[in-house]
Amino acid sequence: MLSTESRRAIRALIQQEVVPAMGCTEPIAVSLCTARATETLGHLPEKITVLLSPNVLKNAMGVGIPGTDMIGLPIAIALGAIVGKSAYGLEVLKEVCPEAVAQGEQMIAEGRIQVGLKEGGCDMLYIEVVAEGEGNKAVAVISGAHTNFVYIERNGAVISDHRTPAVGAVETKSIPLNLRTVWDYAMESPLEELEFILEARTLNKAAADESLRGEWGHCLGRTLQQSAQSLRIMGDTTLSHMISYTSAACDARMGGAKIPVMSNSGSGNQGIVSTLPVVVYAEDMGCSEEQLVRALVLSHLTVIYIKQSLGRLSALCGCVVASTGSSCGITYLMGGGYTEVAMAVKNMVATLTGMICDGAKPSCALKLSSAVSTAVMAATMAVEHHCVSAYEGIVDDDVDRSILNLTSIGSRGMLETDKMILNIMTHKGS
């Protein structure tokens, strides 16, 4: 039984990590940092220089920016300076308008924005913005988490400095978790303490609905839901609903729809996959509101737990972690208990480990659809008491050790993979 103090701390942790975000979180975090640098400067910059860690650059190159028909960093930076408000956090660009986009395009055409890699050692998530103009200079730095400002300076005067060598070890590690603790919190906490998670359903379903009405990304969600080929092959089933709704929300987000989603651990796609497969399954199966609330908390908190040892950014696609969370939630909705949830996690580790992250982009919807299918398969196996054994691959008898094996591969074992991915992405056609 968790203490009231422990429940309070975990609830605060979820509310810290599960927050609304508009647009892909890496370019939006760059917009946020630019907005703070501009606010510190006190006027629109004449020149903006942005230095990024490789993982931020990778995730910001090919994704649509909300309120525009453009992709990538230059317009995100320009709009951060022109209309961005740092007080909005990851919704920094919610006041984008056509006039601001036109002004941003002019700023880009005039060569006033420069983007490069940060030289030397830095956190996997590192953003440094230098804004200059009218003889003034302001610097803002985000590190470790998408909204974590660690340094602010104006004209050489340090306003704040919270830089530490271990800033990448994200604050979630201050509350140690394991899968049993995650389960106990989701199952034992009073319902009224958990109902805040339903906002994730509201936001992420709205994003999917927007996508199904429009032309976003590769239109995967709409294609799966409406095309004759898809209906003939997959049918009008709960599984097809789960996949189409999840991929539709991703289509909208990666395509630049000006609509927020509920993120998890700094990723909108992780928030989508943690939420929508669970919601759609619960609705199709007629589960109670309480069951849905507990399943969503189980899903989202599992993701937060896994990210504690994986880190914010890595060469491992975030859908691997998020779909492991949703598989736990689905397993519970199927009638499973802790034993079956642990089995589902092991089945996921045995299946999706190694799926690469090659940046945020519209085709992320394809990866999310594969992850949702795997989550359902892993859950279905688990409730039938079929589980990958410790004699197979990287799976261990202990579920928490299995998770550490997964995250060790993603955070350390795939470092060279990460470098090769970025090299390929930045040297196409050369």
C-alpha positions as CSV (number, residue, x, y, z in Angstrom):
1,M,0.0,0.0,0.0
2,L,1.4,3.3,-1.1
3,S,1.5,6.1,1.5
4,T,-0.4,9.4,0.9
5,E,2.9,11.2,0.6
6,S,4.1,8.7,-2.1
7,R,0.8,9.1,-4.0
8,R,1.0,12.8,-3.8
9,A,4.6,12.8,-5.2
10,I,3.7,10.4,-8.1
11,R,0.6,12.5,-9.0
12,A,2.8,15.6,-9.2
13,L,5.3,13.7,-11.3
14,I,2.6,12.7,-13.8
15,Q,1.3,16.2,-14.0
16,Q,4.8,17.4,-14.6
17,E,5.4,15.0,-17.5
18,V,1.9,14.7,-19.0
19,V,1.3,18.2,-20.4
20,P,-0.3,19.8,-23.5
21,A,2.0,20.6,-26.4
22,M,1.4,22.1,-29.8
23,G,3.6,20.8,-32.6
24,C,6.6,18.5,-32.4
25,T,8.3,19.1,-29.1
26,E,11.9,19.5,-30.5
27,P,11.3,22.4,-32.9
28,I,8.7,23.8,-30.4
29,A,11.3,23.7,-27.7
30,V,13.7,25.6,-30.0
31,S,10.9,28.2,-30.5
32,L,10.4,28.4,-26.8
33,C,14.1,29.0,-26.2
34,T,14.1,31.6,-29.0
35,A,11.1,33.3,-27.4
36,R,12.9,33.5,-24.1
37,A,16.0,34.9,-25.7
38,T,14.0,37.5,-27.5
39,E,12.1,38.5,-24.4
40,T,15.5,38.8,-22.6
41,L,16.8,40.9,-25.5
42,G,13.8,43.2,-25.2
43,H,13.1,43.6,-29.0
44,L,13.0,41.6,-32.2
45,P,16.5,40.3,-33.0
46,E,18.4,41.3,-36.1
47,K,20.3,38.0,-36.0
48,I,19.5,34.7,-34.3
49,T,22.1,31.9,-33.9
50,V,21.0,28.5,-32.7
51,L,23.2,25.6,-31.5
52,L,21.7,22.2,-30.9
53,S,22.6,18.7,-29.8
54,P,22.5,16.2,-32.6
55,N,19.3,14.5,-31.2
56,V,17.4,17.8,-31.2
57,L,18.5,18.6,-34.7
58,K,17.5,15.2,-35.9
59,N,14.0,15.5,-34.5
60,A,13.5,19.1,-35.8
61,M,14.5,18.8,-39.4
62,G,11.5,17.3,-41.1
63,V,8.3,18.1,-39.2
64,G,5.6,20.6,-39.9
65,I,5.3,23.7,-37.8
66,P,1.8,24.6,-36.4
67,G,0.0,27.4,-38.2
68,T,2.3,27.2,-41.3
69,D,2.7,25.1,-44.4
70,M,6.4,24.9,-43.7
71,I,8.7,22.3,-42.1
72,G,11.9,22.5,-40.1
73,L,13.8,24.8,-37.8
74,P,14.1,28.2,-39.6
75,I,10.4,29.0,-39.5
76,A,10.1,27.6,-35.9
77,I,12.9,29.9,-34.8
78,A,11.6,33.0,-36.6
79,L,8.1,32.5,-35.2
80,G,9.5,32.0,-31.7
81,A,11.1,35.5,-32.0
82,I,8.1,37.1,-33.7
83,V,5.0,35.8,-31.8
84,G,6.4,33.3,-29.3
85,K,5.6,33.7,-25.6
86,S,7.7,31.6,-23.2
87,A,4.9,31.7,-20.6
88,Y,2.9,29.4,-22.9
89,G,5.6,26.6,-22.5
90,L,5.2,24.0,-25.2
91,E,2.2,25.9,-26.6
92,V,4.6,28.8,-27.4
93,L,3.3,29.2,-30.9
94,K,-0.4,29.2,-30.3
95,E,-0.7,32.8,-31.4
96,V,0.8,32.2,-34.9
97,C,-1.1,34.0,-37.6
98,P,-0.5,34.5,-41.4
99,E,1.1,37.9,-40.9
100,A,3.7,36.4,-38.5
101,V,4.4,33.6,-41.0
102,A,5.0,36.1,-43.8
103,Q,7.3,38.1,-41.5
104,G,9.2,34.9,-40.6
105,E,9.7,33.9,-44.2
106,Q,11.2,37.4,-44.8
107,M,13.5,36.9,-41.8
108,I,14.7,33.6,-43.3
109,A,15.1,35.0,-46.8
110,E,17.3,37.8,-45.3
111,G,19.7,35.2,-43.8
112,R,19.1,36.4,-40.3
113,I,18.9,32.8,-38.8
114,Q,21.8,30.4,-38.4
115,V,21.5,26.9,-37.1
116,G,24.4,24.6,-36.2
117,L,25.5,21.7,-34.0
118,K,26.8,22.4,-30.5
119,E,30.5,21.6,-30.4
120,G,31.9,19.6,-27.5
121,G,30.0,17.7,-24.9
122,C,26.4,18.6,-24.1
123,D,23.2,17.0,-23.0
124,M,21.3,14.8,-25.5
125,L,18.7,17.5,-25.3
126,Y,20.4,20.9,-25.6
127,I,19.3,24.1,-27.2
128,E,21.3,27.4,-27.2
129,V,19.9,30.5,-28.7
130,V,21.9,33.8,-29.1
131,A,19.7,36.8,-30.1
132,E,21.4,40.0,-31.2
133,G,20.3,43.4,-32.3
134,E,20.7,47.2,-31.6
135,G,24.0,46.5,-29.9
136,N,22.5,44.1,-27.5
137,K,22.9,40.3,-27.1
138,A,20.9,37.8,-25.1
139,V,21.5,34.1,-24.6
140,A,19.0,31.4,-23.5
141,V,19.8,27.7,-23.0
142,I,17.5,24.7,-22.5
143,S,19.0,21.4,-21.4
144,G,17.8,18.1,-20.1
145,A,14.1,18.6,-20.6
146,H,12.1,20.5,-23.3
147,T,11.2,23.4,-21.0
148,N,14.2,23.4,-18.6
149,F,15.9,26.7,-18.9
150,V,19.4,26.4,-17.4
151,Y,21.0,29.6,-18.4
152,I,19.9,33.2,-19.2
153,E,22.2,36.1,-20.0
154,R,21.9,39.6,-21.4
155,N,24.9,41.7,-22.5
156,G,27.3,39.6,-20.5
157,A,25.3,39.8,-17.3
158,V,24.1,36.4,-16.1
159,I,20.4,36.5,-15.1
160,S,20.2,32.8,-14.1
161,D,22.6,29.9,-14.2
162,H,21.4,26.4,-13.3
163,R,23.8,24.4,-15.4
164,T,25.1,21.2,-13.9
165,P,27.1,18.2,-15.4
166,A,24.1,15.9,-14.7
167,V,21.3,18.1,-16.0
168,G,20.4,15.3,-18.5
169,A,19.5,13.0,-15.7
170,V,15.9,14.5,-15.8
171,E,14.2,15.4,-12.6
172,T,11.9,12.3,-12.8
173,K,14.7,10.3,-11.2
174,S,14.0,12.0,-7.9
175,I,11.0,9.7,-7.5
176,P,12.3,6.1,-8.0
177,L,9.7,3.8,-9.7
178,N,9.4,0.2,-10.6
179,L,6.6,-1.6,-12.4
180,R,5.0,-2.8,-9.1
181,T,4.8,0.8,-7.8
182,V,3.3,1.9,-11.1
183,W,0.7,-0.7,-10.8
184,D,-0.1,-0.1,-7.2
185,Y,-0.5,3.7,-7.8
186,A,-2.9,3.2,-10.7
187,M,-5.0,0.6,-9.0
188,E,-5.0,1.8,-5.3
189,S,-5.3,5.5,-5.6
190,P,-8.7,7.1,-5.0
191,L,-10.4,7.7,-8.4
192,E,-10.8,11.5,-7.8
193,E,-7.0,11.7,-7.5
194,L,-6.6,10.2,-11.0
195,E,-9.4,11.8,-13.1
196,F,-7.1,14.6,-14.3
197,I,-5.7,12.1,-16.8
198,L,-8.9,12.3,-18.8
199,E,-7.7,15.6,-20.3
200,A,-5.3,13.4,-22.3
201,R,-8.4,11.7,-23.8
202,T,-10.0,15.0,-24.7
203,L,-7.0,16.6,-26.4
204,N,-5.7,13.5,-28.3
205,K,-9.1,12.5,-29.5
206,A,-9.7,16.0,-30.8
207,A,-6.4,15.8,-32.7
208,A,-7.4,12.5,-34.3
209,D,-10.8,13.9,-35.2
210,E,-9.2,17.0,-36.8
211,S,-6.9,14.7,-38.8
212,L,-9.8,12.6,-40.1
213,R,-11.5,15.7,-41.4
214,G,-8.5,17.1,-43.2
215,E,-5.3,16.5,-45.2
216,W,-2.5,16.0,-42.7
217,G,0.8,14.2,-43.1
218,H,0.4,11.0,-45.1
219,C,-3.2,10.7,-44.1
220,L,-2.5,7.2,-42.7
221,G,-5.2,7.4,-40.1
222,R,-7.9,8.4,-42.6
223,T,-6.7,5.8,-45.1
224,L,-6.9,3.0,-42.6
225,Q,-10.4,4.1,-41.6
226,Q,-11.9,4.8,-44.9
227,S,-10.2,3.1,-47.8
228,A,-11.9,0.1,-49.4
229,Q,-8.6,-1.8,-49.4
230,S,-8.1,-1.3,-45.7
231,L,-11.6,-2.2,-44.8
232,R,-11.5,-5.3,-46.9
233,I,-8.2,-6.5,-45.3
234,M,-8.5,-5.2,-41.7
235,G,-12.2,-4.9,-41.3
236,D,-14.2,-2.6,-39.1
237,T,-12.6,-3.9,-35.9
238,T,-11.4,-2.6,-32.6
239,L,-7.8,-3.2,-33.7
240,S,-8.3,-1.2,-36.9
241,H,-10.0,1.6,-34.8
242,M,-7.1,1.7,-32.4
243,I,-4.5,1.9,-35.2
244,S,-6.3,4.4,-37.3
245,Y,-7.2,6.8,-34.5
246,T,-3.6,6.8,-33.1
247,S,-2.0,7.3,-36.5
248,A,-4.5,10.0,-37.3
249,A,-3.5,12.1,-34.3
250,C,0.1,11.7,-35.3
251,D,-0.7,12.7,-38.9
252,A,-2.1,16.0,-37.6
253,R,0.7,16.7,-35.2
254,M,3.5,15.9,-37.6
255,G,1.7,17.7,-40.4
256,G,1.7,21.0,-38.5
257,A,-2.0,21.2,-37.4
258,K,-2.5,24.0,-35.0
259,I,-4.0,21.9,-32.3
260,P,-2.5,20.7,-29.0
261,V,-2.0,17.1,-27.9
262,M,-1.3,15.7,-24.5
263,S,2.4,14.8,-24.4
264,N,4.3,12.4,-22.2
265,S,7.9,13.0,-21.1
266,G,8.4,15.7,-23.7
267,S,6.9,13.9,-26.7
268,G,3.5,14.4,-28.2
269,N,3.7,11.1,-30.1
270,Q,4.5,9.3,-26.8
271,G,1.4,11.0,-25.3
272,I,-0.7,10.0,-28.3
273,V,0.4,6.3,-28.1
274,S,0.0,6.2,-24.3
275,T,-3.6,7.5,-24.7
276,L,-5.5,6.6,-27.8
277,P,-5.1,2.8,-28.1
278,V,-6.3,2.6,-24.5
279,V,-9.2,5.0,-25.0
280,V,-10.4,3.4,-28.2
281,Y,-10.2,-0.1,-26.7
282,A,-12.1,1.0,-23.6
283,E,-14.9,2.7,-25.7
284,D,-15.3,-0.2,-28.1
285,M,-15.4,-2.7,-25.3
286,G,-17.8,-0.7,-23.1
287,C,-15.4,-0.4,-20.2
288,S,-16.3,1.8,-17.3
289,E,-15.0,5.3,-16.8
290,E,-13.1,4.2,-13.7
291,Q,-11.4,1.4,-15.7
292,L,-10.4,3.8,-18.4
293,V,-9.0,6.3,-15.9
294,R,-6.9,3.6,-14.2
295,A,-5.8,2.2,-17.5
296,L,-4.6,5.6,-18.7
297,V,-2.7,6.3,-15.5
298,L,-1.1,2.8,-15.8
299,S,-0.1,3.5,-19.4
300,H,1.3,7.0,-18.9
301,L,3.1,6.2,-15.6
302,T,4.7,3.2,-17.2
303,V,6.1,5.4,-19.9
304,I,7.4,7.9,-17.4
305,Y,9.1,5.0,-15.5
306,I,10.8,3.6,-18.6
307,K,12.0,7.1,-19.6
308,Q,13.7,7.5,-16.3
309,S,16.5,5.1,-17.4
310,L,16.2,5.8,-21.2
311,G,16.4,9.6,-21.1
312,R,14.5,12.2,-23.1
313,L,16.1,11.6,-26.5
314,S,17.8,8.5,-27.9
315,A,18.2,6.4,-31.0
316,L,15.3,4.4,-29.8
317,C,11.9,5.4,-31.2
318,G,9.6,6.8,-28.5
319,C,6.8,4.6,-29.8
320,V,8.6,1.6,-28.3
321,V,8.2,3.0,-24.8
322,A,4.8,4.5,-25.3
323,S,3.3,1.4,-26.8
324,T,4.7,-0.6,-23.9
325,G,2.7,1.7,-21.6
326,S,-0.5,1.3,-23.7
327,S,0.0,-2.5,-23.7
328,C,-0.1,-2.4,-19.9
329,G,-3.3,-0.4,-20.0
330,I,-4.9,-2.6,-22.6
331,T,-3.9,-5.7,-20.6
332,Y,-5.6,-4.3,-17.5
333,L,-8.8,-3.6,-19.6
334,M,-8.7,-7.1,-20.9
335,G,-9.0,-8.3,-17.3
336,G,-5.3,-8.8,-16.5
337,G,-3.6,-8.2,-13.2
338,Y,-0.1,-7.3,-12.3
339,T,1.3,-10.7,-13.4
340,E,-0.3,-10.3,-16.8
341,V,0.9,-6.7,-17.1
342,A,4.5,-7.8,-16.4
343,M,4.1,-10.4,-19.1
344,A,2.9,-7.8,-21.6
345,V,6.0,-5.7,-20.9
346,K,8.3,-8.7,-21.5
347,N,6.5,-9.5,-24.7
348,M,7.0,-5.8,-25.8
349,V,10.7,-5.9,-25.0
350,A,11.1,-9.0,-27.0
351,T,9.4,-7.5,-30.1
352,L,10.0,-3.7,-30.6
353,T,13.5,-3.2,-29.1
354,G,15.8,-1.6,-31.6
355,M,13.2,0.4,-33.7
356,I,15.2,3.4,-34.6
357,C,14.3,7.1,-34.2
358,D,15.3,8.8,-37.5
359,G,13.7,12.2,-36.6
360,A,10.3,13.6,-36.2
361,K,8.3,13.6,-39.5
362,P,5.0,12.7,-41.0
363,S,6.0,9.0,-41.5
364,C,6.2,8.6,-37.7
365,A,2.5,7.6,-38.0
366,L,3.7,4.4,-39.7
367,K,5.8,3.5,-36.7
368,L,3.0,4.3,-34.3
369,S,0.7,2.0,-36.2
370,S,3.2,-0.8,-36.0
371,A,3.6,-0.1,-32.2
372,V,-0.1,-0.2,-31.5
373,S,-0.5,-3.5,-33.3
374,T,2.4,-5.0,-31.3
375,A,0.9,-3.6,-28.0
376,V,-2.4,-5.4,-28.7
377,M,-0.6,-8.6,-29.6
378,A,1.5,-8.5,-26.5
379,A,-1.5,-7.8,-24.3
380,T,-3.5,-10.6,-25.9
381,M,-0.7,-13.1,-25.3
382,A,-0.3,-11.9,-21.7
383,V,-3.9,-12.5,-20.7
384,E,-3.6,-16.0,-22.1
385,H,-0.5,-16.4,-20.0
386,H,1.9,-16.7,-23.0
387,C,5.1,-14.8,-22.2
388,V,8.6,-14.6,-23.7
389,S,10.9,-16.5,-21.3
390,A,14.3,-15.5,-19.9
391,Y,15.9,-18.0,-22.2
392,E,15.1,-15.8,-25.1
393,G,17.1,-12.7,-26.1
394,I,17.2,-9.8,-23.8
395,V,14.2,-10.7,-21.7
396,D,14.9,-11.4,-18.0
397,D,12.7,-13.2,-15.4
398,D,12.5,-9.9,-13.6
399,V,10.4,-7.4,-15.5
400,D,12.3,-4.4,-14.2
401,R,15.5,-5.9,-15.4
402,S,14.0,-6.5,-18.8
403,I,13.1,-2.8,-18.9
404,L,16.7,-1.9,-18.0
405,N,18.0,-4.2,-20.7
406,L,15.8,-2.3,-23.2
407,T,16.8,1.1,-22.1
408,S,20.5,0.2,-21.9
409,I,20.4,-0.7,-25.5
410,G,18.5,2.5,-26.4
411,S,20.6,4.9,-24.3
412,R,24.1,3.4,-24.6
413,G,24.2,0.5,-27.1
414,M,22.7,2.6,-29.9
415,L,25.0,5.7,-29.6
416,E,26.8,4.8,-32.8
417,T,23.5,4.1,-34.6
418,D,22.4,7.5,-33.6
419,K,25.4,9.1,-35.1
420,M,25.0,7.2,-38.3
421,I,21.3,8.1,-38.6
422,L,22.1,11.8,-38.3
423,N,24.9,11.5,-40.8
424,I,22.6,9.9,-43.3
425,M,19.9,12.5,-42.7
426,T,22.3,15.4,-43.2
427,H,24.1,14.1,-46.2
428,K,21.3,13.0,-48.5
429,G,22.2,13.6,-52.2
430,S,25.8,14.4,-51.4
